[in-house]
Amino acid sequence: MESSQSKRSASFSEQTSQPLSEKDMEELQSTLPPDKKLKAGREYIWNRKSKRKAEYWKYYLEYVENGKLRAECKFCPKTFAADGNLNGSKNVKNHAESCLAHFIDNDWKLNKKIINFCPISSHKGEAIGKAVEACLEYWGIDDKLFTVTVDNASSNDVACAHLSRMVRRTGCINDGKNLHVRCIAHIINLIVWDGIREHGVCIDRVRNAVKYVKNSPARILRFKDLVQKANIDSKSSLSFDVPTRWNSTYIMLETALKFRRVFSGLSLPDGEDLNDNERPPEPEDWEKVERLVLFLGGFYLLTKRISGSHYVTANKGLGEIASMYDMLNNWEQSEDLNFQAMAIAMKKKFDKYWGDVDKMNKFIYVALLLDPHSKMVIVELTLTDMHGPEKGTKLANDVKEFAYSLFEEYRKMYATSNIPDCGDNMSMDIDNSKGVGSDYVRKLKERAKRLKGTSGYAISELDRYLNDQLGPEEEEQDALTWWGKNGQRYVILNRMARDILAIPLSTVASESAFSTGGRTLDPFRSSLTPKMVQALLCTQDWLRAKEVPIVDVEENLKELEEIEKEVQRGESNDVDDEVVFVDSLV
């Protein structure tokens, strides 16, 4: 019996048995960058009806080789197996690299900048690490890398190991031991999916009901009519979900739940020939969905808070992890056995990533300590709640010890010229001291001078920060505002805070660069070279960071035409004594 794989391969072979015409080859070549040439003898597929919708496929040419579908990058010679049913699309998707730099400037403002967007030679971790290293060296900041935030792919572990070796050569705080930061949003995604599987049937039933309505304009009108008759006051509209993204599933369920009465008035497909998960949602399903939305709502808000890129998130990481732990503990006590099983499954995944403290990046703990609203007290309470009084107290002491060792590294790294000399504060004037004891006083001051900048003296800066209390007017200030106003009191510690608080806990900002890349390299600009794509993306990102308005030429077309006519009239009248600068379009 012929396998499905051989059938699929045969279909591609038949489809391309006829070589492309000369005209087709010219059209295909016109879609490529100027330095990219089609390979002679390769069976390219052109104008084939495709179901591919992901943005990254725009970067590839499809062709058939030995009866198998493959993809060739438009910007380099790299090729990939391209039958998604057989090979998946992970390698194709990962064949690009976007570098985002996060840092806090001297004004205590968080900055996020795309500094690189380019194809890479391979999806392997070593190649990714080398590409990031080359980018950092190009910018001259290879000695300033502090952390790298990535998702849970194994290739990223290898890439971070490569970058750790790099920073040990160039010099880095903590020898790069905590350089690798795992994306919290990605881990939450894995945890939630382990729980959602327990409610697959009711989710599928609601999803099929939404698809049934959305797939027909007539049914959409009927649905809206029923919404009006039911007096449902909601501006929400039904939305499809992406089955691999639980947050989109949550939004779909939350929206559909508002219209549950309307769905009951529709004639949804039903019959004995349908599978159980294809039947219309029943009242019991809606009750489960209602509790599921309540359950997932906390994780949805948590993910949104962690995924911000315009405010610091490092100081929120430990608190959000503890919040998730508390939610799961509460749901484990639920009387609903289904939700109890759901919480237990999620708790197992939670323990895999965050149950062992040694697996977590220690900077997450120190970031909470450096939040003036939390300090050591909140760190200890959080760890005690998660691990019990005995273990929690021990872990809190370990965090404090690590913070002191980190502070000592910063103290040694930066000049001590700004640290006050305790000897200068002594009221004794050695030159004017006379009589018995003057030698002792002189020696005492010399000892005090030698203490300048040593750990025994400078460490008190961290102690002073931990013991200082916030004033009433400071309670409402966020962490960066507080450090901006009080940083001068902590010469060494403010440098440490500026590095650690800038750590992003999510890769959401980086992943959004790929969506921007898809809009930049659309079918009308498919001949742009990689350098030009990078220039456009970086320029747009930097201008937006400075809040410079980006002009939409199409929207201002009439205005531009009027300006052009005025310029032409001015030239025809030989008007050269007045120059008008139009800066509203810049």
TORVEXFI-708287 format. One line per 2 residues: for each residue x, y, z of C-alpha. Coordinates in Angstrom, 1 decimal. Example, Ala and Ser with C-alpha at 12.3 -4.5 7.8 and 13.67 -1.06 7.14 Angstrom:
2
12.3 -4.5 7.8 | 13.7 -1.1 7.1
REM end
This chain:
586
0.0 0.0 0.0 | 1.4 3.4 -1.0
2.1 5.7 2.0 | 0.8 9.2 2.4
4.3 10.5 2.2 | 5.0 8.9 -1.2
1.6 10.3 -2.5 | 2.5 13.8 -1.3
6.0 13.6 -2.8 | 4.5 12.4 -6.1
2.1 15.3 -6.3 | 5.0 17.8 -6.0
6.9 15.9 -8.7 | 4.0 15.9 -11.1
3.4 19.6 -10.4 | 6.9 20.6 -11.5
7.5 18.0 -14.2 | 7.3 20.8 -16.7
10.1 23.4 -16.4 | 9.2 27.0 -15.9
9.0 29.1 -19.1 | 11.5 31.8 -19.7
8.9 34.4 -18.8 | 8.2 32.7 -15.5
11.9 32.6 -14.7 | 12.2 36.3 -15.4
9.2 37.1 -13.2 | 10.6 34.9 -10.4
14.1 36.5 -10.7 | 12.5 40.0 -10.4
11.2 39.1 -6.9 | 14.8 38.5 -5.7
17.5 40.8 -4.4 | 19.9 42.0 -7.1
22.7 39.7 -5.9 | 20.6 36.6 -5.7
20.5 34.4 -8.9 | 18.3 31.4 -9.6
20.2 28.1 -9.8 | 20.3 26.5 -13.2
18.5 23.1 -13.4 | 16.6 23.6 -10.1
12.9 22.9 -10.3 | 11.4 26.0 -8.8
7.7 26.3 -8.0 | 6.2 29.6 -9.1
2.6 30.9 -8.8 | 1.6 27.7 -7.0
-1.5 27.9 -4.8 | -0.2 27.7 -1.3
-1.8 27.6 2.1 | 1.2 29.0 3.8
0.3 32.1 5.8 | 3.2 32.7 8.1
5.2 35.9 7.3 | 8.6 34.2 7.2
7.7 32.2 4.1 | 8.1 35.4 2.1
11.8 35.1 2.6 | 12.0 31.8 0.7
11.8 30.2 -2.8 | 10.2 26.8 -3.0
11.5 24.1 -5.3 | 11.4 20.3 -5.7
14.4 18.1 -5.4 | 14.2 14.3 -5.8
10.4 14.5 -5.4 | 10.6 16.4 -2.1
9.6 20.0 -1.4 | 12.4 22.3 -0.2
12.8 26.0 0.5 | 15.8 28.2 -0.5
16.5 31.4 1.4 | 16.3 34.5 -0.8
19.3 36.1 0.9 | 21.8 33.2 1.2
22.4 29.7 -0.3 | 20.9 28.0 2.8
18.1 25.4 2.0 | 15.6 23.6 4.2
13.1 20.7 4.0 | 9.8 22.5 3.5
7.0 20.0 3.8 | 5.5 21.1 7.0
3.6 17.9 7.5 | 6.8 15.9 7.4
9.5 18.2 8.6 | 7.8 21.0 10.5
8.7 24.7 9.9 | 10.8 25.4 13.0
14.1 25.5 11.1 | 12.7 27.7 8.4
11.3 30.1 11.0 | 14.5 30.2 13.0
16.6 31.1 10.0 | 16.7 34.7 11.0
18.2 36.6 13.9 | 16.9 39.8 15.5
19.0 41.4 18.2 | 17.4 43.7 20.7
19.4 45.8 23.2 | 17.8 46.8 26.5
19.5 49.3 28.7 | 18.8 52.1 31.2
20.5 55.4 30.4 | 22.0 58.1 32.6
18.5 59.6 33.0 | 17.1 56.3 34.3
15.0 55.8 31.2 | 14.6 52.3 29.9
15.7 51.9 26.2 | 14.9 49.2 23.8
16.5 49.2 20.4 | 16.8 46.8 17.5
20.5 46.8 16.7 | 20.5 43.9 14.2
18.1 42.1 11.8 | 19.7 39.7 9.3
19.6 36.2 7.9 | 21.9 33.7 9.6
23.8 30.8 8.1 | 22.3 28.1 10.3
19.7 27.5 13.0 | 22.2 25.7 15.2
23.1 27.3 18.5 | 26.7 27.9 17.7
25.8 29.8 14.5 | 23.2 31.9 16.4
25.8 32.7 19.1 | 28.4 33.7 16.6
25.9 36.0 14.8 | 25.1 37.8 18.0
28.8 38.0 18.9 | 29.5 39.6 15.4
26.7 42.1 16.0 | 28.0 43.1 19.4
31.6 43.4 18.0 | 30.3 45.6 15.1
28.7 48.0 17.6 | 31.7 47.8 19.9
29.7 46.6 22.9 | 30.9 43.0 23.1
32.3 43.9 26.6 | 29.0 45.3 27.8
26.7 42.2 27.3 | 25.0 41.5 30.7
22.2 39.0 30.0 | 20.5 37.3 27.0
16.8 36.6 27.1 | 15.7 33.7 24.9
12.9 31.1 24.8 | 13.3 27.4 25.7
14.7 26.1 22.4 | 17.8 23.8 22.9
19.7 25.8 20.2 | 19.4 28.9 22.4
21.1 27.0 25.3 | 24.1 26.4 23.0
24.0 30.0 21.8 | 24.1 31.3 25.4
26.9 29.0 26.3 | 28.9 30.5 23.3
28.2 34.0 24.5 | 29.1 33.1 28.1
32.6 32.1 26.8 | 32.7 35.4 24.9
32.0 37.5 28.0 | 34.5 35.6 30.1
37.1 36.8 27.5 | 35.9 40.3 27.3
35.1 40.7 31.0 | 31.7 40.5 32.7
30.1 40.7 36.1 | 29.7 37.2 37.7
31.8 35.7 34.8 | 28.7 35.3 32.7
27.3 32.6 35.0 | 23.8 34.2 35.0
23.9 35.5 31.4 | 21.2 33.1 30.2
17.6 34.4 31.1 | 14.7 32.1 30.1
11.6 33.9 28.7 | 9.0 33.7 31.5
6.1 34.2 29.0 | 7.3 31.2 27.1
7.4 29.0 30.2 | 3.9 30.2 31.2
2.8 29.1 27.8 | 4.1 25.6 28.3
2.6 25.4 31.8 | -0.9 26.6 30.7
-1.0 24.2 27.8 | -0.4 21.3 30.1
-3.6 22.3 31.9 | -5.7 23.3 28.9
-5.5 19.7 27.5 | -7.8 18.6 30.3
-10.6 20.7 28.7 | -10.0 19.9 25.0
-13.6 18.9 24.2 | -15.4 22.0 25.5
-12.8 24.2 23.9 | -13.1 22.4 20.5
-16.9 22.7 20.6 | -16.8 26.5 21.2
-14.1 26.8 18.5 | -16.2 25.0 16.0
-19.2 27.1 16.8 | -17.2 30.3 16.3
-15.9 29.0 12.9 | -19.4 28.0 11.8
-20.5 31.6 12.3 | -17.4 33.4 11.0
-17.2 31.3 7.8 | -20.4 32.7 6.3
-21.4 36.3 5.8 | -25.1 35.4 6.0
-24.5 33.6 9.4 | -22.5 36.6 10.6
-25.5 38.9 9.8 | -27.9 36.4 11.5
-25.6 36.3 14.5 | -25.5 40.2 14.8
-29.3 40.3 14.5 | -29.7 37.8 17.4
-27.2 39.8 19.5 | -29.4 42.9 19.1
-32.6 41.0 19.9 | -31.0 39.6 23.0
-30.0 43.1 24.1 | -26.4 42.1 24.6
-24.4 45.3 25.1 | -20.9 44.3 24.0
-18.6 45.8 21.4 | -16.6 42.6 21.3
-16.7 40.5 18.1 | -16.0 36.8 17.7
-12.4 35.9 17.0 | -10.6 32.8 15.8
-7.8 31.5 18.0 | -4.3 30.1 17.1
-4.4 26.7 18.6 | -0.7 26.9 19.6
-1.2 30.2 21.5 | -3.2 29.7 24.6
-3.7 33.5 25.1 | -5.6 33.7 21.8
-7.7 30.7 22.9 | -8.4 32.6 26.1
-9.6 35.7 24.2 | -11.8 33.5 21.9
-13.4 31.8 24.8 | -13.9 35.0 26.8
-15.6 36.7 23.8 | -17.7 33.7 22.9
-18.9 33.4 26.5 | -20.5 36.8 26.2
-22.7 35.5 23.4 | -23.6 32.1 24.8
-27.3 32.9 24.6 | -27.0 33.8 21.0
-25.2 30.5 20.1 | -28.1 28.6 21.6
-30.4 30.3 19.1 | -28.4 29.2 16.1
-28.8 26.0 14.2 | -25.3 24.7 14.7
-24.3 21.4 12.9 | -25.3 18.3 14.8
-25.6 14.7 14.0 | -24.5 11.2 14.8
-21.8 11.3 12.1 | -19.9 14.1 14.1
-17.2 13.4 16.6 | -17.8 14.3 20.2
-15.7 17.4 20.1 | -17.5 18.7 16.9
-20.9 18.8 18.4 | -22.5 22.2 19.5
-21.6 23.4 23.0 | -24.0 22.2 25.6
-24.9 24.1 28.9 | -22.3 22.0 30.7
-19.7 23.1 28.2 | -20.5 26.7 28.8
-20.2 26.3 32.5 | -16.7 24.7 32.1
-15.7 27.5 29.7 | -16.9 30.1 32.2
-14.7 28.6 34.9 | -11.8 28.1 32.4
-11.9 31.8 31.5 | -11.8 32.7 35.2
-8.9 30.3 35.7 | -6.9 31.6 32.7
-7.7 35.2 33.3 | -5.0 35.5 36.0
-2.3 33.9 33.8 | -3.3 36.2 30.9
-2.9 39.3 33.0 | 0.4 38.0 34.4
1.7 37.4 30.9 | 0.8 40.9 29.8
2.6 42.4 32.8 | 5.7 40.4 32.2
5.8 41.1 28.4 | 6.0 44.9 28.6
9.0 46.5 26.9 | 8.5 50.2 27.9
8.9 49.6 31.6 | 11.2 47.5 33.7
10.0 43.9 34.3 | 13.0 42.4 36.1
11.8 43.5 39.5 | 8.4 41.8 38.9
9.7 38.4 37.9 | 9.9 36.7 41.3
6.6 38.2 42.4 | 4.8 37.0 39.3
6.2 33.5 39.7 | 5.1 33.4 43.3
1.6 34.7 42.2 | 1.3 31.8 39.8
2.3 29.4 42.5 | -0.4 30.7 44.8
-3.0 30.5 42.0 | -2.1 26.9 41.3
-2.2 26.0 45.0 | -5.7 27.5 45.3
-7.0 25.6 42.3 | -5.5 22.4 43.6
-8.1 22.7 46.4 | -11.0 23.2 44.0
-14.0 21.0 44.5 | -14.2 20.6 40.7
-12.2 17.5 40.0 | -11.5 18.6 36.4
-9.9 21.9 37.5 | -8.1 20.2 40.3
-6.5 17.8 37.8 | -5.7 20.8 35.5
-3.9 22.6 38.4 | -2.0 19.4 39.3
-0.8 19.0 35.7 | 0.3 22.6 35.6
2.0 22.4 38.9 | 4.2 19.6 37.6
5.4 21.7 34.7 | 5.8 24.7 37.1
8.1 22.6 39.4 | 10.1 21.5 36.4
11.2 25.1 35.6 | 10.8 26.9 38.9
10.6 24.3 41.6 | 14.4 24.1 41.9
15.9 27.4 42.9 | 19.2 26.5 41.4
17.6 26.4 37.9 | 16.5 30.0 38.1
18.6 33.0 37.2 | 19.8 34.6 40.5
19.5 38.1 39.0 | 15.7 37.7 39.3
16.0 37.6 43.0 | 18.4 40.5 43.2
16.2 42.6 40.9 | 13.4 42.3 43.5
15.8 43.3 46.2 | 16.8 46.4 44.2
13.2 47.5 44.0 | 13.0 50.1 46.8
9.4 49.1 47.5 | 10.4 45.5 48.2
14.0 45.1 49.3 | 15.0 42.0 51.4
11.8 41.8 53.3 | 9.6 41.0 50.3
12.3 38.6 48.9 | 12.3 36.6 52.2
8.5 36.6 52.5 | 8.1 35.4 48.8
10.6 32.6 49.2 | 9.1 31.5 52.5
5.6 31.3 50.9 | 6.9 29.2 48.1
9.3 26.9 49.9 | 8.3 26.9 53.6
9.8 28.8 56.6 | 13.0 26.8 57.0
14.0 26.5 53.3 | 12.7 29.9 52.4
14.8 31.6 55.1 | 17.9 29.7 54.0
17.3 30.7 50.4 | 16.8 34.4 51.4
20.1 34.3 53.1 | 21.7 32.8 50.0
20.2 35.6 47.9 | 21.5 38.2 50.3
25.0 36.7 50.2 | 24.9 36.6 46.4
23.8 40.3 46.4 | 26.8 41.3 48.6
29.2 39.3 46.4 | 27.8 41.0 43.3
28.1 44.4 45.0 | 31.7 43.6 45.8
32.4 42.9 42.1 | 30.9 46.3 41.2
32.9 48.0 43.9 | 36.1 46.6 42.4
35.1 47.4 38.9 | 34.4 51.1 39.3
36.7 53.8 40.5 | 36.5 54.8 44.2
37.0 58.5 43.7 | 33.4 59.2 44.4
33.3 57.2 47.6 | 33.7 59.5 50.6
36.9 59.2 52.6 | 36.0 58.4 56.2
39.3 59.8 57.2 | 38.4 63.3 55.9
35.4 63.3 58.3 | 37.5 63.0 61.4
37.6 66.1 63.5 | 41.2 65.6 64.6
43.8 67.9 62.9 | 47.0 65.9 62.8
49.2 68.9 62.0 | 48.0 70.8 65.0
47.9 67.8 67.4 | 50.6 68.1 70.1
51.6 66.1 73.0 | 51.0 62.6 74.1
48.9 60.4 71.8 | 49.6 62.4 68.6
51.5 59.4 67.0 | 48.5 57.2 67.8
46.1 59.6 66.2 | 48.3 59.9 63.1
48.4 56.1 62.7 | 44.7 55.9 63.3
44.0 58.3 60.4 | 46.4 56.5 58.1
44.5 53.2 58.9 | 41.2 55.0 58.1
42.6 56.2 54.7 | 43.7 52.7 53.8
40.1 51.6 54.5 | 38.9 53.9 51.7
37.2 51.8 49.0 | 37.8 48.5 50.7
34.9 46.1 51.2 | 34.8 46.6 54.9
34.0 50.3 54.3 | 32.1 50.3 51.0
29.8 47.4 51.7 | 27.9 49.6 54.1
26.4 51.3 51.1 | 24.3 48.2 50.4
23.5 47.9 54.1 | 22.4 51.5 54.2
20.1 50.9 51.2 | 18.5 47.9 52.7
17.9 49.7 56.0 | 16.6 53.0 54.6
12.9 53.5 54.7 | 10.7 55.1 52.0
9.2 58.4 52.6 | 5.4 58.9 52.1
6.0 60.8 48.8 | 8.2 58.0 47.5
5.6 55.2 48.0 | 3.9 56.0 44.6
7.2 56.3 42.6 | 8.2 53.4 40.4
11.6 51.8 40.7 | 13.3 53.8 38.0
11.9 57.1 39.2 | 13.1 56.4 42.7
16.6 55.4 41.5 | 16.8 58.5 39.3
16.2 60.7 42.3 | 18.2 58.8 44.9
20.9 57.1 42.9 | 23.5 59.7 43.8
23.3 58.5 47.4 | 24.5 55.1 46.3
27.5 55.5 44.1 | 28.2 51.8 43.5
24.8 50.4 44.0 | 23.1 52.6 41.4
25.3 51.1 38.7 | 24.4 47.6 39.8
20.7 48.5 39.8 | 20.9 50.1 36.4
22.3 46.8 34.9 | 20.0 44.4 36.7
16.7 46.3 36.4 | 17.2 46.6 32.6
17.0 42.8 32.2 | 13.9 41.9 30.0
12.0 38.8 31.2 | 10.2 38.1 27.9
11.2 37.8 24.3 | 7.9 39.3 23.1
9.5 42.6 22.0 | 12.1 40.7 20.0
9.5 38.4 18.4 | 7.5 41.4 17.3
10.5 42.5 15.2 | 9.7 39.5 12.8
6.1 40.9 12.3 | 7.6 44.2 11.4
10.1 42.5 9.1 | 7.2 40.8 7.2
5.5 44.2 6.6 | 8.8 45.7 5.5
9.7 42.9 3.1 | 6.3 42.5 1.4
5.7 41.4 -2.2 | 6.2 45.0 -3.4
9.6 45.2 -1.8 | 10.9 41.7 -2.2
14.1 42.9 -3.9 | 15.4 44.7 -0.9
18.8 43.4 0.3 | 19.3 42.2 3.8
21.3 45.3 4.7 | 18.4 47.6 3.4
15.8 45.6 5.4 | 18.0 46.0 8.5
18.4 49.7 7.9 | 14.7 50.2 7.5
13.8 48.2 10.6 | 16.4 49.8 12.8
15.6 53.3 11.6 | 11.9 52.9 12.2
12.5 51.4 15.7 | 14.9 54.2 16.7
12.6 56.9 15.5 | 9.7 55.5 17.4
11.8 55.3 20.5 | 12.4 59.0 20.2
8.6 59.6 19.6 | 9.4 61.1 16.2
6.2 61.0 14.0 | 6.6 58.6 11.1
4.9 60.0 8.1 | 2.5 57.9 6.0
3.3 59.1 2.5 | 0.0 57.9 1.1
-2.0 59.8 3.7 | -0.1 63.0 2.9
-0.1 62.5 -0.9 | -2.4 65.4 -1.6
-0.3 67.7 0.6 | 2.8 66.6 -1.1
1.3 67.3 -4.5 | 0.2 70.8 -3.4
3.8 71.5 -2.2 | 5.2 70.2 -5.5
2.9 72.5 -7.5 | 3.9 75.5 -5.4
7.5 74.7 -5.9 | 6.9 74.4 -9.7
5.1 77.8 -9.7 | 7.9 79.3 -7.8
10.5 78.1 -10.3 | 8.5 79.4 -13.2
8.2 82.8 -11.6 | 12.0 82.8 -10.9
11.2 83.4 -7.2 | 14.5 82.8 -5.4
14.4 85.5 -2.7 | 12.3 83.4 -0.3
12.9 79.9 0.9 | 10.1 78.0 2.7
11.1 74.9 4.8 | 8.3 72.4 5.3
9.2 70.6 8.5 | 5.7 69.2 9.3
6.4 66.1 7.2 | 9.8 65.2 8.7
REM end
